[in-house]
């Protein structure tokens, strides 16, 4: 997936809708909490940790865990108790917006193309 396809897939997973205004003019609409919609720019999920934080809010707890597993390469220990090592915790803390976006898309089965993480 190219970067624009990734941004669009995440936006759509978060409930944003693309509304074409003309041949080259488009706007993104986001549902408001009280009803109706508002026009918003397409968030820069791949470069903005704040945008990814907002996107990750749509994930279930299980999906959040699935993202963590992808980001840190977690493997179940023999005890079966899900603990992260120090290095895995650091990797999670240092994950870039692009890495989080890729994990989000893979978790939601929206990723197309080669495996990268």
PyMOL CGO cylinders between C-alpha atoms (Angstrom):
from pymol import cmd
from pymol.cgo import CYLINDER

trace = [
    CYLINDER, 0.00, 0.00, 0.00, 1.27, 3.46, -0.71, 0.3, 1, 1, 1, 1, 1, 1,
    CYLINDER, 1.27, 3.46, -0.71, 1.09, 6.16, 1.97, 0.3, 1, 1, 1, 1, 1, 1,
    CYLINDER, 1.09, 6.16, 1.97, -2.06, 7.78, 0.62, 0.3, 1, 1, 1, 1, 1, 1,
    CYLINDER, -2.06, 7.78, 0.62, -3.88, 4.43, 0.48, 0.3, 1, 1, 1, 1, 1, 1,
    CYLINDER, -3.88, 4.43, 0.48, -2.87, 3.80, 4.09, 0.3, 1, 1, 1, 1, 1, 1,
    CYLINDER, -2.87, 3.80, 4.09, -4.19, 7.20, 5.22, 0.3, 1, 1, 1, 1, 1, 1,
    CYLINDER, -4.19, 7.20, 5.22, -7.48, 6.66, 3.40, 0.3, 1, 1, 1, 1, 1, 1,
    CYLINDER, -7.48, 6.66, 3.40, -7.95, 3.13, 4.78, 0.3, 1, 1, 1, 1, 1, 1,
    CYLINDER, -7.95, 3.13, 4.78, -7.38, 4.33, 8.36, 0.3, 1, 1, 1, 1, 1, 1,
    CYLINDER, -7.38, 4.33, 8.36, -9.70, 7.31, 7.87, 0.3, 1, 1, 1, 1, 1, 1,
    CYLINDER, -9.70, 7.31, 7.87, -12.47, 5.07, 6.59, 0.3, 1, 1, 1, 1, 1, 1,
    CYLINDER, -12.47, 5.07, 6.59, -11.94, 2.60, 9.47, 0.3, 1, 1, 1, 1, 1, 1,
    CYLINDER, -11.94, 2.60, 9.47, -12.39, 5.56, 11.83, 0.3, 1, 1, 1, 1, 1, 1,
    CYLINDER, -12.39, 5.56, 11.83, -15.71, 6.50, 10.24, 0.3, 1, 1, 1, 1, 1, 1,
    CYLINDER, -15.71, 6.50, 10.24, -14.59, 9.35, 7.96, 0.3, 1, 1, 1, 1, 1, 1,
    CYLINDER, -14.59, 9.35, 7.96, -16.33, 9.48, 4.59, 0.3, 1, 1, 1, 1, 1, 1,
    CYLINDER, -16.33, 9.48, 4.59, -14.95, 10.91, 1.36, 0.3, 1, 1, 1, 1, 1, 1,
    CYLINDER, -14.95, 10.91, 1.36, -17.38, 13.26, -0.33, 0.3, 1, 1, 1, 1, 1, 1,
    CYLINDER, -17.38, 13.26, -0.33, -16.41, 14.28, -3.89, 0.3, 1, 1, 1, 1, 1, 1,
    CYLINDER, -16.41, 14.28, -3.89, -17.20, 17.93, -4.61, 0.3, 1, 1, 1, 1, 1, 1,
    CYLINDER, -17.20, 17.93, -4.61, -16.06, 17.89, -8.20, 0.3, 1, 1, 1, 1, 1, 1,
    CYLINDER, -16.06, 17.89, -8.20, -13.51, 16.27, -10.53, 0.3, 1, 1, 1, 1, 1, 1,
    CYLINDER, -13.51, 16.27, -10.53, -10.51, 17.19, -8.37, 0.3, 1, 1, 1, 1, 1, 1,
    CYLINDER, -10.51, 17.19, -8.37, -12.08, 18.65, -5.21, 0.3, 1, 1, 1, 1, 1, 1,
    CYLINDER, -12.08, 18.65, -5.21, -12.86, 16.27, -2.35, 0.3, 1, 1, 1, 1, 1, 1,
    CYLINDER, -12.86, 16.27, -2.35, -13.67, 16.70, 1.30, 0.3, 1, 1, 1, 1, 1, 1,
    CYLINDER, -13.67, 16.70, 1.30, -13.66, 14.33, 4.27, 0.3, 1, 1, 1, 1, 1, 1,
    CYLINDER, -13.66, 14.33, 4.27, -16.69, 14.28, 6.52, 0.3, 1, 1, 1, 1, 1, 1,
    CYLINDER, -16.69, 14.28, 6.52, -16.61, 13.09, 10.13, 0.3, 1, 1, 1, 1, 1, 1,
    CYLINDER, -16.61, 13.09, 10.13, -19.73, 12.24, 12.15, 0.3, 1, 1, 1, 1, 1, 1,
    CYLINDER, -19.73, 12.24, 12.15, -20.32, 14.57, 15.11, 0.3, 1, 1, 1, 1, 1, 1,
    CYLINDER, -20.32, 14.57, 15.11, -21.16, 13.12, 18.52, 0.3, 1, 1, 1, 1, 1, 1,
    CYLINDER, -21.16, 13.12, 18.52, -24.51, 14.96, 18.73, 0.3, 1, 1, 1, 1, 1, 1,
    CYLINDER, -24.51, 14.96, 18.73, -25.46, 14.14, 15.15, 0.3, 1, 1, 1, 1, 1, 1,
    CYLINDER, -25.46, 14.14, 15.15, -24.63, 15.60, 11.79, 0.3, 1, 1, 1, 1, 1, 1,
    CYLINDER, -24.63, 15.60, 11.79, -21.20, 15.79, 10.18, 0.3, 1, 1, 1, 1, 1, 1,
    CYLINDER, -21.20, 15.79, 10.18, -18.28, 18.16, 10.01, 0.3, 1, 1, 1, 1, 1, 1,
    CYLINDER, -18.28, 18.16, 10.01, -15.70, 18.69, 7.29, 0.3, 1, 1, 1, 1, 1, 1,
    CYLINDER, -15.70, 18.69, 7.29, -12.17, 17.68, 8.33, 0.3, 1, 1, 1, 1, 1, 1,
    CYLINDER, -12.17, 17.68, 8.33, -8.83, 17.37, 6.56, 0.3, 1, 1, 1, 1, 1, 1,
    CYLINDER, -8.83, 17.37, 6.56, -7.51, 13.86, 5.96, 0.3, 1, 1, 1, 1, 1, 1,
    CYLINDER, -7.51, 13.86, 5.96, -5.34, 13.20, 9.03, 0.3, 1, 1, 1, 1, 1, 1,
    CYLINDER, -5.34, 13.20, 9.03, -1.63, 12.54, 8.50, 0.3, 1, 1, 1, 1, 1, 1,
    CYLINDER, -1.63, 12.54, 8.50, -1.70, 9.20, 10.32, 0.3, 1, 1, 1, 1, 1, 1,
    CYLINDER, -1.70, 9.20, 10.32, 1.75, 8.12, 9.12, 0.3, 1, 1, 1, 1, 1, 1,
    CYLINDER, 1.75, 8.12, 9.12, 3.55, 11.15, 10.55, 0.3, 1, 1, 1, 1, 1, 1,
    CYLINDER, 3.55, 11.15, 10.55, 1.36, 12.33, 13.42, 0.3, 1, 1, 1, 1, 1, 1,
    CYLINDER, 1.36, 12.33, 13.42, 1.28, 10.32, 16.67, 0.3, 1, 1, 1, 1, 1, 1,
    CYLINDER, 1.28, 10.32, 16.67, -1.72, 12.36, 17.85, 0.3, 1, 1, 1, 1, 1, 1,
    CYLINDER, -1.72, 12.36, 17.85, -3.68, 11.31, 14.76, 0.3, 1, 1, 1, 1, 1, 1,
    CYLINDER, -3.68, 11.31, 14.76, -2.77, 7.66, 15.34, 0.3, 1, 1, 1, 1, 1, 1,
    CYLINDER, -2.77, 7.66, 15.34, -3.78, 7.96, 19.00, 0.3, 1, 1, 1, 1, 1, 1,
    CYLINDER, -3.78, 7.96, 19.00, -7.21, 9.14, 17.87, 0.3, 1, 1, 1, 1, 1, 1,
    CYLINDER, -7.21, 9.14, 17.87, -7.44, 6.34, 15.28, 0.3, 1, 1, 1, 1, 1, 1,
    CYLINDER, -7.44, 6.34, 15.28, -6.51, 3.69, 17.84, 0.3, 1, 1, 1, 1, 1, 1,
    CYLINDER, -6.51, 3.69, 17.84, -9.50, 4.72, 19.95, 0.3, 1, 1, 1, 1, 1, 1,
    CYLINDER, -9.50, 4.72, 19.95, -11.78, 2.81, 17.55, 0.3, 1, 1, 1, 1, 1, 1,
    CYLINDER, -11.78, 2.81, 17.55, -10.01, -0.48, 18.31, 0.3, 1, 1, 1, 1, 1, 1,
    CYLINDER, -10.01, -0.48, 18.31, -11.30, -3.02, 20.81, 0.3, 1, 1, 1, 1, 1, 1,
    CYLINDER, -11.30, -3.02, 20.81, -9.02, -4.08, 23.68, 0.3, 1, 1, 1, 1, 1, 1,
    CYLINDER, -9.02, -4.08, 23.68, -8.21, -7.27, 21.77, 0.3, 1, 1, 1, 1, 1, 1,
    CYLINDER, -8.21, -7.27, 21.77, -7.30, -5.28, 18.66, 0.3, 1, 1, 1, 1, 1, 1,
    CYLINDER, -7.30, -5.28, 18.66, -5.06, -2.99, 20.74, 0.3, 1, 1, 1, 1, 1, 1,
    CYLINDER, -5.06, -2.99, 20.74, -3.27, -6.09, 22.05, 0.3, 1, 1, 1, 1, 1, 1,
    CYLINDER, -3.27, -6.09, 22.05, -2.95, -7.41, 18.50, 0.3, 1, 1, 1, 1, 1, 1,
    CYLINDER, -2.95, -7.41, 18.50, -1.30, -4.12, 17.50, 0.3, 1, 1, 1, 1, 1, 1,
    CYLINDER, -1.30, -4.12, 17.50, 1.14, -4.40, 20.43, 0.3, 1, 1, 1, 1, 1, 1,
    CYLINDER, 1.14, -4.40, 20.43, 2.01, -7.96, 19.38, 0.3, 1, 1, 1, 1, 1, 1,
    CYLINDER, 2.01, -7.96, 19.38, 2.78, -6.75, 15.86, 0.3, 1, 1, 1, 1, 1, 1,
    CYLINDER, 2.78, -6.75, 15.86, 4.77, -3.72, 17.02, 0.3, 1, 1, 1, 1, 1, 1,
    CYLINDER, 4.77, -3.72, 17.02, 7.07, -5.56, 19.42, 0.3, 1, 1, 1, 1, 1, 1,
    CYLINDER, 7.07, -5.56, 19.42, 7.18, -9.02, 17.85, 0.3, 1, 1, 1, 1, 1, 1,
    CYLINDER, 7.18, -9.02, 17.85, 5.76, -10.53, 21.05, 0.3, 1, 1, 1, 1, 1, 1,
    CYLINDER, 5.76, -10.53, 21.05, 5.81, -14.29, 21.46, 0.3, 1, 1, 1, 1, 1, 1,
    CYLINDER, 5.81, -14.29, 21.46, 3.91, -16.13, 24.19, 0.3, 1, 1, 1, 1, 1, 1,
    CYLINDER, 3.91, -16.13, 24.19, 6.33, -17.24, 26.95, 0.3, 1, 1, 1, 1, 1, 1,
    CYLINDER, 6.33, -17.24, 26.95, 6.25, -20.81, 28.26, 0.3, 1, 1, 1, 1, 1, 1,
    CYLINDER, 6.25, -20.81, 28.26, 4.32, -19.63, 31.33, 0.3, 1, 1, 1, 1, 1, 1,
    CYLINDER, 4.32, -19.63, 31.33, 1.58, -18.34, 29.04, 0.3, 1, 1, 1, 1, 1, 1,
    CYLINDER, 1.58, -18.34, 29.04, 1.41, -15.09, 31.03, 0.3, 1, 1, 1, 1, 1, 1,
    CYLINDER, 1.41, -15.09, 31.03, 1.57, -12.09, 28.65, 0.3, 1, 1, 1, 1, 1, 1,
    CYLINDER, 1.57, -12.09, 28.65, 4.47, -10.00, 29.92, 0.3, 1, 1, 1, 1, 1, 1,
    CYLINDER, 4.47, -10.00, 29.92, 6.57, -7.68, 27.78, 0.3, 1, 1, 1, 1, 1, 1,
    CYLINDER, 6.57, -7.68, 27.78, 10.33, -7.64, 28.17, 0.3, 1, 1, 1, 1, 1, 1,
    CYLINDER, 10.33, -7.64, 28.17, 12.19, -4.40, 28.77, 0.3, 1, 1, 1, 1, 1, 1,
    CYLINDER, 12.19, -4.40, 28.77, 13.31, -4.24, 25.14, 0.3, 1, 1, 1, 1, 1, 1,
    CYLINDER, 13.31, -4.24, 25.14, 9.75, -4.92, 23.91, 0.3, 1, 1, 1, 1, 1, 1,
    CYLINDER, 9.75, -4.92, 23.91, 8.39, -2.16, 26.15, 0.3, 1, 1, 1, 1, 1, 1,
    CYLINDER, 8.39, -2.16, 26.15, 10.98, 0.25, 24.78, 0.3, 1, 1, 1, 1, 1, 1,
    CYLINDER, 10.98, 0.25, 24.78, 10.11, -0.77, 21.20, 0.3, 1, 1, 1, 1, 1, 1,
    CYLINDER, 10.11, -0.77, 21.20, 6.45, -0.09, 21.91, 0.3, 1, 1, 1, 1, 1, 1,
    CYLINDER, 6.45, -0.09, 21.91, 7.24, 3.29, 23.43, 0.3, 1, 1, 1, 1, 1, 1,
    CYLINDER, 7.24, 3.29, 23.43, 9.41, 4.26, 20.45, 0.3, 1, 1, 1, 1, 1, 1,
    CYLINDER, 9.41, 4.26, 20.45, 7.02, 3.02, 17.74, 0.3, 1, 1, 1, 1, 1, 1,
    CYLINDER, 7.02, 3.02, 17.74, 6.61, 5.68, 15.07, 0.3, 1, 1, 1, 1, 1, 1,
    CYLINDER, 6.61, 5.68, 15.07, 3.28, 6.85, 13.72, 0.3, 1, 1, 1, 1, 1, 1,
    CYLINDER, 3.28, 6.85, 13.72, 3.98, 4.94, 10.48, 0.3, 1, 1, 1, 1, 1, 1,
    CYLINDER, 3.98, 4.94, 10.48, 4.67, 1.72, 12.41, 0.3, 1, 1, 1, 1, 1, 1,
    CYLINDER, 4.67, 1.72, 12.41, 1.48, 2.19, 14.45, 0.3, 1, 1, 1, 1, 1, 1,
    CYLINDER, 1.48, 2.19, 14.45, -0.47, 2.88, 11.25, 0.3, 1, 1, 1, 1, 1, 1,
    CYLINDER, -0.47, 2.88, 11.25, 0.80, -0.34, 9.68, 0.3, 1, 1, 1, 1, 1, 1,
    CYLINDER, 0.80, -0.34, 9.68, -0.06, -2.37, 12.81, 0.3, 1, 1, 1, 1, 1, 1,
    CYLINDER, -0.06, -2.37, 12.81, -3.52, -0.75, 12.86, 0.3, 1, 1, 1, 1, 1, 1,
    CYLINDER, -3.52, -0.75, 12.86, -4.17, -1.68, 9.23, 0.3, 1, 1, 1, 1, 1, 1,
    CYLINDER, -4.17, -1.68, 9.23, -2.90, -5.24, 9.68, 0.3, 1, 1, 1, 1, 1, 1,
    CYLINDER, -2.90, -5.24, 9.68, -5.01, -5.69, 12.82, 0.3, 1, 1, 1, 1, 1, 1,
    CYLINDER, -5.01, -5.69, 12.82, -8.11, -4.50, 10.96, 0.3, 1, 1, 1, 1, 1, 1,
    CYLINDER, -8.11, -4.50, 10.96, -7.28, -6.73, 7.96, 0.3, 1, 1, 1, 1, 1, 1,
    CYLINDER, -7.28, -6.73, 7.96, -6.93, -3.66, 5.73, 0.3, 1, 1, 1, 1, 1, 1,
    CYLINDER, -6.93, -3.66, 5.73, -3.24, -4.01, 4.90, 0.3, 1, 1, 1, 1, 1, 1,
    CYLINDER, -3.24, -4.01, 4.90, -2.44, -4.80, 1.28, 0.3, 1, 1, 1, 1, 1, 1,
    CYLINDER, -2.44, -4.80, 1.28, 0.96, -5.86, 0.06, 0.3, 1, 1, 1, 1, 1, 1,
    CYLINDER, 0.96, -5.86, 0.06, 4.17, -7.14, 1.57, 0.3, 1, 1, 1, 1, 1, 1,
    CYLINDER, 4.17, -7.14, 1.57, 4.75, -7.58, 5.27, 0.3, 1, 1, 1, 1, 1, 1,
    CYLINDER, 4.75, -7.58, 5.27, 7.02, -4.88, 6.63, 0.3, 1, 1, 1, 1, 1, 1,
    CYLINDER, 7.02, -4.88, 6.63, 6.94, -4.38, 10.40, 0.3, 1, 1, 1, 1, 1, 1,
]
cmd.load_cgo(trace, "trace")
